[in-house]
């Protein structure tokens, strides 16, 4: 299927690896030019080289997008993208009793305010052009809270509330805003979670991985390629009637009806 977005420009955050890279690669395969971001310049440039090999233009911005300075640098490089993919690493797991003001502020800045501020800056241009796509990478915890990920549960729920209202205000202008909710995918984030389980239960990381995969109905982790394909479809010309949705990609792990 031709997604109808060849020649568009996408701004993809945290795109040097993992789910962000999967989204950037899927968009590049559709002929979308890219502005990609990550904190570390080396991995970012390596990712850019792989993406350029797919025949698209790629601009890199090495910056921390969770800071005002990082967002300013990103917006200076790409003030009016056709597509925005918001993404930032999740806060660490732990117990509710472990978290004070500093931990809560960091989680809210990274996983709620950063995507909101980027949307606030970019949506007016999309409205003016009468076309735009925003995809926020959030978490399955929005649908089914994960006890040890309380920081993520709360911050991403706040973003979800913002999207619920805002998406319906801009839809009339041909602009869609939706959220993709990943479950367990084969990324560095999973490595950290497996190591945490292994330490807590005094088992090997391999055993922790087997335990996690056994709890997923699909009996495996997701891949960044299938996640990227879902993102690319939401960014496509065919997805204009999908508005304000929270779409799970979790192998059936979140046990909910709706």
Buried (B, 14 or more C-beta within 10 A) or exposed (E): EEBEBEEBBBBBBBBBBBBBBBBBBBBBBBBBBBBBBBBEEEBBBEBBEEBEEBEBEBBBBBBBBBEEEBBEBBBEBBEBBBBBBBBBBBBBBBEEEEBEEEBBEBBBBBBBBBBBBBBEBBBBBBBEEEBBBBBBBBBBBBBBBBEBBBBBBBBBBBBBEBBBEBBEEBBEBBBBBBBBBBBBBBBEBBEEBBEBBBEEEEBEBEBBBEBBBEEBEEEEBBBBEEBBBBBBBBBBEBBEEBBBBBBBBBBEBBEEEE
